[in-house]
Amino acid sequence: MPATFVVAGTRARPPVITVPAGIPVELTVASGDGRSHRAQLLVAGAPELVVAAGGRASERIAAPPANRYVLLVDGQAAGALVV
């Protein structure tokens, strides 16, 4: 299930993405402000993503359990994934 956040500064668009439980999530974080960013979804097994200036980075997350997971961008809460 795709989940794409576009970040500008320390804000993510959309601020919340909801996906069904029990299936893998393809997390993508894209730079919407032309700057590089570090992003991490606070779920077990999710690595920090390094997003190049104007670029994007993706990671597949194996079926996270139902919960609300914060997306950190440059160390600050910027969005959430709700499973």
Secondary structure, DSSP 8 states (H G I E B T S, - for coil): -EEEEEEETTEEESSEEE--TTS-EEEEEEESSSS-EEEEE-STT---EEE-TT-EEEEEE----SSEEEEEETTEEEEEEE-
